[in-house]
Amino acid sequence: MAKKKRDRINVVYSTDPDYLYEHEENIEAISLSPSEQLLYISLDRKGRKGKVITLINGFRGTQNDLKKLEKKLKSLCGTGGTSKNGDILIQGDFRDRIIEVLKNEGFKVKRKGG
């Protein structure tokens, strides 16, 4: 695969024809099995005008696996949500339902907060 200009690190342009640019390596994380992962479930209101979301963090794996888990949880809760920075955000207070589903999937789950 050809290296693209936008993947260069630290140097935008060089007049030296023999200069070797450093490039970012896009290495995808390896997904761990559900029994090896510990997920934390909590409620969050900060920065959301008082609206409640259920926050699931601690997932370690590929972006595709995170999206699959997010989609499954959203459909089981019948609500919206998203994933950001490795965390899954589900609109509303669905902690008990999500904990039950994740335990049935084989994940280790801990409840944070109240």
MIDOSE-1310 file (N, C-alpha, C; in nm, 2 decimals, decimal comma, always signed):
residues 114
makk	+0,08/-0,12/+0,00/+0,00/+0,00/+0,00/+0,09/+0,12/+0,00; +0,06/+0,22/-0,08/+0,14/+0,34/-0,10/+0,12/+0,43/+0,02; +0,22/+0,49/+0,06/+0,22/+0,59/+0,18/+0,16/+0,72/+0,12; +0,07/+0,78/+0,20/+0,00/+0,90/+0,15/+0,06/+1,02/+0,23
krdr	+0,06/+1,14/+0,17/+0,11/+1,26/+0,23/+0,05/+1,29/+0,36; -0,08/+1,26/+0,37/-0,15/+1,30/+0,50/-0,11/+1,21/+0,62; -0,04/+1,10/+0,59/+0,00/+1,01/+0,70/+0,14/+1,04/+0,75; +0,20/+1,15/+0,70/+0,34/+1,19/+0,74/+0,33/+1,24/+0,88
invv	+0,44/+1,22/+0,96/+0,45/+1,26/+1,09/+0,55/+1,37/+1,10; +0,52/+1,48/+1,17/+0,61/+1,59/+1,20/+0,66/+1,68/+1,09; +0,68/+1,63/+0,97/+0,74/+1,71/+0,86/+0,63/+1,72/+0,75; +0,60/+1,84/+0,71/+0,50/+1,86/+0,60/+0,57/+1,85/+0,46
ystd	+0,68/+1,92/+0,45/+0,75/+1,92/+0,32/+0,90/+1,94/+0,34; +0,98/+1,88/+0,25/+1,12/+1,89/+0,26/+1,17/+1,91/+0,12; +1,28/+2,00/+0,11/+1,34/+2,02/-0,02/+1,45/+1,92/-0,06; +1,48/+1,84/+0,04/+1,58/+1,74/+0,02/+1,52/+1,62/-0,05
pdyl	+1,56/+1,59/-0,17/+1,50/+1,48/-0,25/+1,52/+1,34/-0,19; +1,62/+1,32/-0,10/+1,65/+1,19/-0,04/+1,59/+1,18/+0,10; +1,51/+1,28/+0,14/+1,46/+1,28/+0,28/+1,35/+1,16/+0,29; +1,36/+1,09/+0,39/+1,26/+0,98/+0,42/+1,17/+1,03/+0,52
yehe	+1,04/+1,04/+0,49/+0,94/+1,08/+0,58/+0,90/+0,97/+0,67; +0,86/+1,00/+0,79/+0,81/+0,91/+0,89/+0,66/+0,90/+0,86; +0,60/+0,78/+0,86/+0,46/+0,76/+0,83/+0,39/+0,69/+0,95; +0,27/+0,72/+0,97/+0,19/+0,66/+1,07/+0,16/+0,51/+1,03
enie	+0,16/+0,42/+1,12/+0,12/+0,29/+1,09/-0,02/+0,27/+1,15; -0,11/+0,23/+1,07/-0,24/+0,21/+1,11/-0,26/+0,06/+1,16; -0,23/+0,03/+1,28/-0,24/-0,10/+1,33/-0,36/-0,11/+1,42; -0,45/-0,20/+1,38/-0,58/-0,22/+1,45/-0,56/-0,30/+1,57
aisl	-0,63/-0,27/+1,68/-0,62/-0,34/+1,80/-0,68/-0,48/+1,78; -0,63/-0,58/+1,85/-0,69/-0,71/+1,85/-0,80/-0,72/+1,95; -0,91/-0,78/+1,91/-1,02/-0,79/+2,00/-1,00/-0,91/+2,10; -1,01/-0,88/+2,23/-1,00/-0,99/+2,32/-1,14/-1,06/+2,33
spse	-1,14/-1,18/+2,38/-1,26/-1,26/+2,39/-1,34/-1,19/+2,51; -1,47/-1,20/+2,51/-1,56/-1,14/+2,61/-1,52/-1,18/+2,75; -1,48/-1,30/+2,77/-1,44/-1,34/+2,91/-1,31/-1,28/+2,96; -1,23/-1,22/+2,87/-1,11/-1,15/+2,91/-1,13/-1,00/+2,93
qlly	-1,25/-0,95/+2,90/-1,27/-0,81/+2,91/-1,35/-0,77/+3,03; -1,32/-0,66/+3,10/-1,39/-0,61/+3,21/-1,45/-0,47/+3,17; -1,59/-0,47/+3,16/-1,66/-0,34/+3,12/-1,72/-0,28/+3,24; -1,71/-0,14/+3,24/-1,77/-0,06/+3,35/-1,89/+0,01/+3,30
isld	-2,00/+0,00/+3,37/-2,13/+0,06/+3,34/-2,16/+0,17/+3,44; -2,19/+0,29/+3,39/-2,22/+0,40/+3,48/-2,32/+0,50/+3,41; -2,37/+0,59/+3,49/-2,46/+0,69/+3,43/-2,38/+0,82/+3,42; -2,42/+0,90/+3,33/-2,35/+1,03/+3,31/-2,44/+1,14/+3,27
rkgr	-2,43/+1,26/+3,32/-2,51/+1,37/+3,29/-2,43/+1,49/+3,25; -2,30/+1,49/+3,27/-2,22/+1,60/+3,25/-2,21/+1,64/+3,10; -2,24/+1,77/+3,08/-2,23/+1,83/+2,94/-2,34/+1,79/+2,85; -2,45/+1,74/+2,91/-2,57/+1,69/+2,83/-2,70/+1,76/+2,88
kgkv	-2,69/+1,88/+2,94/-2,80/+1,95/+2,98/-2,90/+1,87/+3,07; -2,84/+1,79/+3,16/-2,92/+1,72/+3,25/-2,97/+1,58/+3,20; -2,96/+1,56/+3,07/-3,01/+1,43/+3,02/-2,92/+1,32/+3,05; -2,97/+1,20/+3,08/-2,90/+1,09/+3,13/-2,86/+1,00/+3,02
itli	-2,73/+0,95/+3,02/-2,69/+0,84/+2,93/-2,63/+0,73/+3,01; -2,63/+0,61/+2,96/-2,56/+0,50/+3,02/-2,43/+0,49/+2,94; -2,32/+0,49/+3,02/-2,18/+0,49/+2,97/-2,12/+0,35/+2,99; -2,07/+0,29/+2,88/-2,00/+0,16/+2,89/-1,86/+0,18/+2,85
ngfr	-1,76/+0,16/+2,94/-1,62/+0,18/+2,90/-1,54/+0,06/+2,94; -1,42/+0,05/+2,89/-1,33/-0,06/+2,92/-1,32/-0,16/+2,80; -1,39/-0,13/+2,69/-1,39/-0,23/+2,58/-1,26/-0,22/+2,51; -1,19/-0,33/+2,49/-1,07/-0,34/+2,42/-1,08/-0,43/+2,29
gtqn	-1,07/-0,37/+2,18/-1,09/-0,44/+2,06/-1,09/-0,35/+1,93; -1,13/-0,41/+1,82/-1,13/-0,34/+1,70/-1,25/-0,24/+1,70; -1,25/-0,15/+1,61/-1,36/-0,05/+1,59/-1,48/-0,12/+1,54; -1,47/-0,22/+1,45/-1,58/-0,29/+1,40/-1,65/-0,37/+1,51
dlkk	-1,58/-0,43/+1,60/-1,64/-0,51/+1,71/-1,71/-0,41/+1,81; -1,65/-0,29/+1,83/-1,72/-0,19/+1,91/-1,85/-0,15/+1,85; -1,85/-0,13/+1,72/-1,97/-0,08/+1,65/-2,08/-0,19/+1,66; -2,04/-0,32/+1,65/-2,13/-0,43/+1,65/-2,20/-0,44/+1,79
lekk	-2,12/-0,42/+1,89/-2,17/-0,43/+2,03/-2,26/-0,31/+2,05; -2,22/-0,19/+2,01/-2,30/-0,07/+2,02/-2,44/-0,09/+1,95; -2,44/-0,14/+1,83/-2,56/-0,16/+1,76/-2,65/-0,26/+1,83; -2,60/-0,37/+1,88/-2,68/-0,47/+1,95/-2,74/-0,41/+2,08
lksl	-2,66/-0,33/+2,16/-2,72/-0,27/+2,28/-2,82/-0,17/+2,25; -2,81/-0,09/+2,14/-2,91/+0,01/+2,10/-3,04/-0,06/+2,06; -3,03/-0,17/+1,99/-3,15/-0,23/+1,94/-3,22/-0,30/+2,06; -3,15/-0,36/+2,15/-3,21/-0,42/+2,27/-3,27/-0,32/+2,36
cgtg	-3,22/-0,20/+2,37/-3,27/-0,10/+2,46/-3,38/-0,02/+2,38; -3,38/-0,02/+2,25/-3,48/+0,05/+2,18/-3,46/+0,20/+2,18; -3,33/+0,24/+2,18/-3,30/+0,38/+2,19/-3,17/+0,41/+2,11; -3,13/+0,54/+2,11/-3,02/+0,58/+2,03/-2,89/+0,57/+2,11
gtsk	-2,78/+0,60/+2,05/-2,65/+0,61/+2,11/-2,54/+0,62/+2,01; -2,42/+0,61/+2,06/-2,30/+0,62/+1,98/-2,18/+0,56/+2,05; -2,07/+0,56/+1,98/-1,95/+0,52/+2,04/-1,84/+0,62/+2,01; -1,77/+0,66/+2,11/-1,66/+0,76/+2,10/-1,54/+0,72/+2,19
ngdi	-1,43/+0,73/+2,13/-1,30/+0,70/+2,20/-1,30/+0,57/+2,27; -1,36/+0,46/+2,22/-1,37/+0,33/+2,28/-1,48/+0,32/+2,38; -1,56/+0,42/+2,40/-1,67/+0,41/+2,50/-1,80/+0,40/+2,42; -1,90/+0,33/+2,48/-2,03/+0,33/+2,42/-2,13/+0,41/+2,50
liqg	-2,20/+0,50/+2,43/-2,30/+0,59/+2,50/-2,44/+0,55/+2,46; -2,52/+0,51/+2,55/-2,66/+0,47/+2,52/-2,75/+0,58/+2,59; -2,84/+0,63/+2,51/-2,93/+0,74/+2,57/-3,03/+0,67/+2,67; -3,04/+0,73/+2,79/-3,13/+0,69/+2,89/-3,06/+0,60/+2,99
dfrd	-3,14/+0,56/+3,10/-3,09/+0,48/+3,21/-3,13/+0,34/+3,18; -3,03/+0,26/+3,12/-3,06/+0,12/+3,09/-2,95/+0,03/+3,15; -2,90/+0,07/+3,27/-2,79/+0,00/+3,33/-2,82/-0,15/+3,36; -2,93/-0,17/+3,42/-2,97/-0,31/+3,46/-2,98/-0,40/+3,33
riie	-3,05/-0,35/+3,23/-3,07/-0,43/+3,11/-2,94/-0,46/+3,04; -2,85/-0,35/+3,03/-2,72/-0,37/+2,96/-2,63/-0,47/+3,04; -2,63/-0,46/+3,17/-2,55/-0,55/+3,25/-2,60/-0,69/+3,23; -2,73/-0,72/+3,22/-2,78/-0,85/+3,20/-2,74/-0,90/+3,06
vlkn	-2,75/-0,82/+2,96/-2,71/-0,86/+2,82/-2,56/-0,89/+2,81; -2,48/-0,80/+2,87/-2,34/-0,82/+2,86/-2,29/-0,95/+2,94; -2,35/-0,97/+3,05/-2,32/-1,10/+3,12/-2,36/-1,22/+3,04; -2,47/-1,22/+2,97/-2,51/-1,33/+2,89/-2,42/-1,35/+2,77
egfk	-2,35/-1,24/+2,73/-2,26/-1,25/+2,62/-2,12/-1,30/+2,67; -2,10/-1,30/+2,80/-1,98/-1,35/+2,85/-1,88/-1,25/+2,90; -1,92/-1,12/+2,90/-1,83/-1,02/+2,95/-1,83/-1,01/+3,10; -1,72/-0,97/+3,16/-1,72/-0,94/+3,30/-1,77/-0,79/+3,32
vkrk	-1,86/-0,77/+3,40/-1,92/-0,63/+3,41/-1,92/-0,58/+3,56; -1,88/-0,46/+3,57/-1,89/-0,39/+3,70/-1,97/-0,26/+3,69; -2,05/-0,23/+3,79/-2,13/-0,11/+3,79/-2,05/+0,00/+3,87; -2,04/+0,11/+3,80/-1,97/+0,23/+3,87/-2,07/+0,32/+3,91
gg	-2,05/+0,39/+4,02/-2,14/+0,50/+4,07/-2,25/+0,44/+4,15; -2,36/+0,51/+4,16/-2,47/+0,47/+4,25/-2,56/+0,36/+4,20
